[in-house]
Amino acid sequence: MDKLSISGLILAISAIGFGYWFEGGLLLSLVNYSAFLIVVGGTLGAVMLQSPKELFIQGIKMFIWVIKPPHYPVDKGIEQIKTWSNKARQEGYLSLEIEAQNNNDYFISKGLNMMIDGVAPDQFREAMEVELILHREALLKSAKIYEAMGGYSPTIGILGAVLGLIQAMNFIKDPELLGAGIATAFVATIYGVGFANLLFLPVANKLKCVIEEQMMYHELLAEGMLSILQGESPSNIELKLSAYQTKKHYSQVNSLT
């Protein structure tokens, strides 16, 4: 579980809520089910309209990565490549067949099967590069539905505020009810801006980081399998792939800038 993501969301909401409370605001005045329905329903509807079905469903499923992101340990990946290399040198590529069949990662399974089939190194590199590019683009397109939500949400919030003001005008002869109606109307704007900047856009950026980590891990595995096909020794492969440990560190730092 990603405690940092959960803590960040709680901190952001708490800071805004307590800041409002310290100024004498009533927190219950920020709770409005009609405004919530307008903003969330309108935002989801707009994104569903613009998105292909497969990308939208995939994007919704990817939300769990924010709370429980998949891990791609570079060290274990290198050790796995060394194991495959030793096995292939001692028993031949066919000894990897069971590993290819039982592996749940489609990318790994495809690479191992290509090795077993005796694909030439150049063909292997080309096929895996295409696989990486297409998979990365598909995941990024799915993650971008949250960027779209972050774009639509504030506008839908303004729409909700206008609708609320129209409704409040029905009480124009009653100043007390009019004031309450106007206050309620602006809650929709708060929801629109809040959801965009505290949830949708941060989720989109978090998913991008997870996707890049996954792509780098698969790139490591592809490079390792290619090295096995080229007949390199396990020690040379380990030395070559150790660069990905440094690359992972710098990619994590760059993702924060």
C-alpha positions as a Markdown table, in Angstrom:
| # | Residue | x | y | z |
|---|---|---|---|---|
| 1 | Met | 0.0 | 0.0 | 0.0 |
| 2 | Asp | 1.3 | 3.5 | -0.9 |
| 3 | Lys | 1.1 | 5.3 | 2.4 |
| 4 | Leu | 2.5 | 8.5 | 0.9 |
| 5 | Ser | -0.4 | 8.9 | -1.6 |
| 6 | Ile | -3.0 | 8.2 | 1.1 |
| 7 | Ser | -1.2 | 10.6 | 3.6 |
| 8 | Gly | -0.9 | 13.3 | 0.9 |
| 9 | Leu | -4.7 | 13.2 | 0.1 |
| 10 | Ile | -5.6 | 13.2 | 3.8 |
| 11 | Leu | -3.2 | 16.1 | 4.5 |
| 12 | Ala | -4.5 | 18.2 | 1.6 |
| 13 | Ile | -8.2 | 17.7 | 2.6 |
| 14 | Ser | -7.5 | 18.2 | 6.3 |
| 15 | Ala | -5.4 | 21.4 | 5.7 |
| 16 | Ile | -8.2 | 23.0 | 3.6 |
| 17 | Gly | -11.0 | 21.8 | 5.9 |
| 18 | Phe | -9.3 | 23.0 | 9.1 |
| 19 | Gly | -8.2 | 26.2 | 7.5 |
| 20 | Tyr | -11.8 | 26.9 | 6.7 |
| 21 | Trp | -12.9 | 25.9 | 10.2 |
| 22 | Phe | -10.3 | 28.1 | 11.9 |
| 23 | Glu | -11.8 | 31.1 | 10.1 |
| 24 | Gly | -15.1 | 30.3 | 11.6 |
| 25 | Gly | -16.6 | 28.3 | 8.7 |
| 26 | Leu | -19.0 | 25.4 | 9.3 |
| 27 | Leu | -17.6 | 22.2 | 7.8 |
| 28 | Leu | -21.1 | 20.8 | 7.2 |
| 29 | Ser | -21.8 | 23.8 | 4.9 |
| 30 | Leu | -19.3 | 22.2 | 2.5 |
| 31 | Val | -21.4 | 19.0 | 2.2 |
| 32 | Asn | -23.9 | 19.2 | -0.6 |
| 33 | Tyr | -25.0 | 16.0 | -2.4 |
| 34 | Ser | -26.6 | 17.8 | -5.3 |
| 35 | Ala | -23.3 | 19.7 | -6.0 |
| 36 | Phe | -21.4 | 16.4 | -5.7 |
| 37 | Leu | -23.7 | 14.6 | -8.1 |
| 38 | Ile | -23.4 | 17.5 | -10.7 |
| 39 | Val | -19.6 | 17.7 | -10.6 |
| 40 | Val | -18.8 | 14.0 | -10.4 |
| 41 | Gly | -21.5 | 12.8 | -12.7 |
| 42 | Gly | -20.9 | 15.5 | -15.2 |
| 43 | Thr | -17.2 | 15.0 | -15.2 |
| 44 | Leu | -17.4 | 11.2 | -15.6 |
| 45 | Gly | -20.0 | 11.7 | -18.4 |
| 46 | Ala | -17.8 | 14.1 | -20.3 |
| 47 | Val | -14.8 | 11.8 | -20.1 |
| 48 | Met | -16.9 | 8.8 | -21.1 |
| 49 | Leu | -18.1 | 10.7 | -24.1 |
| 50 | Gln | -14.5 | 11.5 | -25.3 |
| 51 | Ser | -12.9 | 8.1 | -24.5 |
| 52 | Pro | -12.9 | 4.7 | -26.3 |
| 53 | Lys | -14.6 | 2.1 | -24.1 |
| 54 | Glu | -11.4 | 0.0 | -23.6 |
| 55 | Leu | -9.2 | 2.9 | -22.6 |
| 56 | Phe | -11.8 | 4.2 | -20.2 |
| 57 | Ile | -12.3 | 0.8 | -18.5 |
| 58 | Gln | -8.5 | 0.3 | -18.3 |
| 59 | Gly | -8.0 | 3.7 | -16.8 |
| 60 | Ile | -10.6 | 3.1 | -14.1 |
| 61 | Lys | -8.9 | -0.2 | -13.2 |
| 62 | Met | -5.6 | 1.5 | -13.0 |
| 63 | Phe | -6.8 | 3.7 | -10.2 |
| 64 | Ile | -5.8 | 1.0 | -7.7 |
| 65 | Trp | -2.2 | 1.6 | -8.6 |
| 66 | Val | -2.3 | 4.9 | -6.8 |
| 67 | Ile | -3.2 | 3.1 | -3.5 |
| 68 | Lys | -1.4 | -0.2 | -4.1 |
| 69 | Pro | 1.1 | 0.4 | -6.9 |
| 70 | Pro | 2.8 | -2.7 | -8.5 |
| 71 | His | 6.5 | -3.0 | -7.7 |
| 72 | Tyr | 9.2 | -3.7 | -10.2 |
| 73 | Pro | 12.4 | -4.5 | -8.3 |
| 74 | Val | 15.4 | -4.0 | -10.5 |
| 75 | Asp | 17.7 | -6.2 | -8.4 |
| 76 | Lys | 15.3 | -9.2 | -8.6 |
| 77 | Gly | 14.9 | -8.6 | -12.3 |
| 78 | Ile | 18.7 | -8.8 | -12.8 |
| 79 | Glu | 18.8 | -12.0 | -10.7 |
| 80 | Gln | 16.0 | -13.5 | -12.8 |
| 81 | Ile | 17.9 | -12.8 | -16.0 |
| 82 | Lys | 21.1 | -14.4 | -14.5 |
| 83 | Thr | 19.0 | -17.5 | -13.7 |
| 84 | Trp | 17.6 | -17.7 | -17.2 |
| 85 | Ser | 21.1 | -17.2 | -18.6 |
| 86 | Asn | 22.6 | -20.0 | -16.6 |
| 87 | Lys | 19.8 | -22.3 | -17.4 |
| 88 | Ala | 19.9 | -21.6 | -21.1 |
| 89 | Arg | 23.7 | -22.1 | -21.2 |
| 90 | Gln | 23.5 | -25.4 | -19.3 |
| 91 | Glu | 20.2 | -26.9 | -20.6 |
| 92 | Gly | 19.3 | -25.0 | -23.7 |
| 93 | Tyr | 16.5 | -22.5 | -24.5 |
| 94 | Leu | 13.9 | -25.2 | -24.3 |
| 95 | Ser | 14.5 | -25.4 | -20.5 |
| 96 | Leu | 12.8 | -22.0 | -20.3 |
| 97 | Glu | 9.5 | -23.3 | -21.7 |
| 98 | Ile | 7.9 | -24.0 | -18.3 |
| 99 | Glu | 8.9 | -20.5 | -17.1 |
| 100 | Ala | 7.3 | -19.0 | -20.3 |
| 101 | Gln | 4.0 | -20.9 | -19.8 |
| 102 | Asn | 3.7 | -20.1 | -16.1 |
| 103 | Asn | 4.7 | -16.4 | -16.1 |
| 104 | Asn | 1.7 | -14.1 | -15.7 |
| 105 | Asp | 3.5 | -11.2 | -17.3 |
| 106 | Tyr | 2.6 | -11.2 | -21.0 |
| 107 | Phe | 5.8 | -9.3 | -21.9 |
| 108 | Ile | 8.1 | -11.8 | -20.2 |
| 109 | Ser | 6.2 | -14.7 | -21.6 |
| 110 | Lys | 6.4 | -13.4 | -25.1 |
| 111 | Gly | 10.2 | -12.7 | -24.8 |
| 112 | Leu | 10.9 | -16.2 | -23.5 |
| 113 | Asn | 8.8 | -17.8 | -26.2 |
| 114 | Met | 10.7 | -15.9 | -28.8 |
| 115 | Met | 14.0 | -17.1 | -27.3 |
| 116 | Ile | 12.7 | -20.7 | -27.3 |
| 117 | Asp | 11.7 | -20.4 | -31.0 |
| 118 | Gly | 15.2 | -19.3 | -31.9 |
| 119 | Val | 14.4 | -15.8 | -33.1 |
| 120 | Ala | 17.4 | -13.9 | -34.4 |
| 121 | Pro | 18.7 | -11.1 | -32.0 |
| 122 | Asp | 17.8 | -8.3 | -34.4 |
| 123 | Gln | 14.3 | -9.6 | -34.9 |
| 124 | Phe | 14.0 | -10.1 | -31.1 |
| 125 | Arg | 15.1 | -6.5 | -30.4 |
| 126 | Glu | 12.7 | -5.0 | -33.0 |
| 127 | Ala | 9.7 | -7.1 | -31.8 |
| 128 | Met | 10.3 | -6.2 | -28.1 |
| 129 | Glu | 10.8 | -2.5 | -28.9 |
| 130 | Val | 7.5 | -2.4 | -30.7 |
| 131 | Glu | 5.8 | -4.2 | -27.8 |
| 132 | Leu | 7.2 | -1.7 | -25.3 |
| 133 | Ile | 6.2 | 1.3 | -27.3 |
| 134 | Leu | 2.6 | 0.2 | -28.0 |
| 135 | His | 2.1 | -1.0 | -24.4 |
| 136 | Arg | 3.4 | 2.3 | -23.0 |
| 137 | Glu | 1.2 | 4.4 | -25.3 |
| 138 | Ala | -1.9 | 2.3 | -24.4 |
| 139 | Leu | -1.2 | 2.7 | -20.6 |
| 140 | Leu | -0.5 | 6.5 | -20.9 |
| 141 | Lys | -3.7 | 7.0 | -22.9 |
| 142 | Ser | -5.7 | 5.3 | -20.2 |
| 143 | Ala | -4.0 | 7.4 | -17.5 |
| 144 | Lys | -4.8 | 10.5 | -19.4 |
| 145 | Ile | -8.5 | 10.1 | -18.6 |
| 146 | Tyr | -7.7 | 11.5 | -15.2 |
| 147 | Glu | -6.0 | 14.5 | -16.9 |
| 148 | Ala | -9.3 | 15.0 | -18.8 |
| 149 | Met | -11.3 | 14.8 | -15.6 |
| 150 | Gly | -9.0 | 17.4 | -14.1 |
| 151 | Gly | -9.8 | 19.7 | -17.1 |
| 152 | Tyr | -13.5 | 19.2 | -17.1 |
| 153 | Ser | -14.1 | 19.2 | -13.3 |
| 154 | Pro | -13.6 | 22.9 | -12.7 |
| 155 | Thr | -15.9 | 23.9 | -15.6 |
| 156 | Ile | -18.6 | 21.5 | -14.5 |
| 157 | Gly | -18.2 | 23.0 | -11.0 |
| 158 | Ile | -18.9 | 26.5 | -12.4 |
| 159 | Leu | -21.9 | 25.0 | -14.3 |
| 160 | Gly | -23.2 | 23.6 | -11.0 |
| 161 | Ala | -22.7 | 27.0 | -9.3 |
| 162 | Val | -24.7 | 28.7 | -12.1 |
| 163 | Leu | -27.5 | 26.2 | -11.7 |
| 164 | Gly | -27.5 | 26.7 | -8.0 |
| 165 | Leu | -27.7 | 30.5 | -8.4 |
| 166 | Ile | -30.6 | 30.1 | -10.8 |
| 167 | Gln | -32.3 | 28.0 | -8.1 |
| 168 | Ala | -31.4 | 30.6 | -5.4 |
| 169 | Met | -33.1 | 33.3 | -7.4 |
| 170 | Asn | -36.4 | 31.7 | -6.5 |
| 171 | Phe | -35.8 | 33.0 | -2.9 |
| 172 | Ile | -35.0 | 36.5 | -3.9 |
| 173 | Lys | -37.7 | 37.9 | -1.7 |
| 174 | Asp | -36.4 | 36.0 | 1.3 |
| 175 | Pro | -32.8 | 37.3 | 2.1 |
| 176 | Glu | -32.1 | 34.5 | 4.6 |
| 177 | Leu | -32.9 | 31.7 | 2.2 |
| 178 | Leu | -31.3 | 33.6 | -0.7 |
| 179 | Gly | -27.9 | 33.8 | 1.2 |
| 180 | Ala | -28.0 | 30.1 | 2.0 |
| 181 | Gly | -28.8 | 29.2 | -1.6 |
| 182 | Ile | -25.9 | 31.3 | -2.9 |
| 183 | Ala | -23.5 | 29.7 | -0.4 |
| 184 | Thr | -24.7 | 26.2 | -1.5 |
| 185 | Ala | -24.3 | 27.1 | -5.1 |
| 186 | Phe | -20.6 | 27.9 | -4.7 |
| 187 | Val | -20.0 | 24.6 | -3.1 |
| 188 | Ala | -20.1 | 23.1 | -6.6 |
| 189 | Thr | -17.2 | 25.3 | -7.6 |
| 190 | Ile | -15.3 | 24.2 | -4.6 |
| 191 | Tyr | -16.0 | 20.6 | -5.6 |
| 192 | Gly | -15.0 | 21.1 | -9.2 |
| 193 | Val | -11.6 | 22.8 | -8.4 |
| 194 | Gly | -11.0 | 20.6 | -5.4 |
| 195 | Phe | -11.5 | 17.3 | -7.2 |
| 196 | Ala | -9.3 | 18.5 | -10.1 |
| 197 | Asn | -6.3 | 19.6 | -8.1 |
| 198 | Leu | -6.5 | 17.3 | -5.1 |
| 199 | Leu | -7.5 | 14.0 | -6.9 |
| 200 | Phe | -7.7 | 13.8 | -10.7 |
| 201 | Leu | -4.5 | 15.6 | -11.7 |
| 202 | Pro | -2.4 | 14.1 | -8.9 |
| 203 | Val | -3.7 | 10.6 | -9.8 |
| 204 | Ala | -2.8 | 11.1 | -13.5 |
| 205 | Asn | 0.8 | 12.1 | -12.6 |
| 206 | Lys | 1.1 | 9.2 | -10.1 |
| 207 | Leu | 0.0 | 6.7 | -12.8 |
| 208 | Lys | 2.5 | 8.1 | -15.2 |
| 209 | Cys | 5.3 | 7.4 | -12.7 |
| 210 | Val | 4.1 | 3.9 | -12.2 |
| 211 | Ile | 3.9 | 3.3 | -16.0 |
| 212 | Glu | 7.4 | 4.6 | -16.5 |
| 213 | Glu | 8.7 | 2.3 | -13.8 |
| 214 | Gln | 7.0 | -0.6 | -15.4 |
| 215 | Met | 8.4 | 0.3 | -18.8 |
| 216 | Met | 11.9 | 0.6 | -17.5 |
| 217 | Tyr | 11.6 | -2.8 | -15.8 |
| 218 | His | 10.4 | -4.4 | -19.0 |
| 219 | Glu | 13.2 | -2.7 | -20.9 |
| 220 | Leu | 15.7 | -4.2 | -18.5 |
| 221 | Leu | 14.2 | -7.7 | -19.0 |
| 222 | Ala | 14.2 | -7.2 | -22.8 |
| 223 | Glu | 17.8 | -6.1 | -22.8 |
| 224 | Gly | 18.7 | -9.1 | -20.6 |
| 225 | Met | 16.9 | -11.6 | -22.8 |
| 226 | Leu | 18.6 | -10.1 | -25.9 |
| 227 | Ser | 22.0 | -10.5 | -24.2 |
| 228 | Ile | 21.2 | -14.2 | -23.5 |
| 229 | Leu | 20.4 | -14.6 | -27.2 |
| 230 | Gln | 23.7 | -13.0 | -28.1 |
| 231 | Gly | 25.5 | -15.6 | -26.0 |
| 232 | Glu | 26.9 | -13.2 | -23.4 |
| 233 | Ser | 28.0 | -14.6 | -20.0 |
| 234 | Pro | 25.9 | -14.1 | -16.9 |
| 235 | Ser | 28.5 | -12.0 | -15.3 |
| 236 | Asn | 28.7 | -9.7 | -18.3 |
| 237 | Ile | 24.9 | -9.5 | -18.4 |
| 238 | Glu | 24.8 | -8.5 | -14.7 |
| 239 | Leu | 27.4 | -5.8 | -15.3 |
| 240 | Lys | 25.5 | -4.4 | -18.3 |
| 241 | Leu | 22.1 | -4.4 | -16.5 |
| 242 | Ser | 23.5 | -2.8 | -13.3 |
| 243 | Ala | 23.2 | 0.5 | -15.2 |
| 244 | Tyr | 19.4 | 0.2 | -14.7 |
| 245 | Gln | 19.9 | 0.6 | -10.9 |
| 246 | Thr | 21.3 | 4.0 | -11.5 |
| 247 | Lys | 18.7 | 4.8 | -14.2 |
| 248 | Lys | 15.9 | 4.0 | -11.8 |
| 249 | His | 17.3 | 6.3 | -9.2 |
| 250 | Tyr | 17.6 | 9.2 | -11.6 |
| 251 | Ser | 14.2 | 8.6 | -13.2 |
| 252 | Gln | 12.6 | 8.8 | -9.8 |
| 253 | Val | 14.4 | 12.1 | -9.0 |
| 254 | Asn | 13.5 | 13.5 | -12.4 |
| 255 | Ser | 9.8 | 12.6 | -12.0 |
| 256 | Leu | 9.7 | 15.0 | -9.0 |
| 257 | Thr | 11.1 | 18.0 | -11.0 |
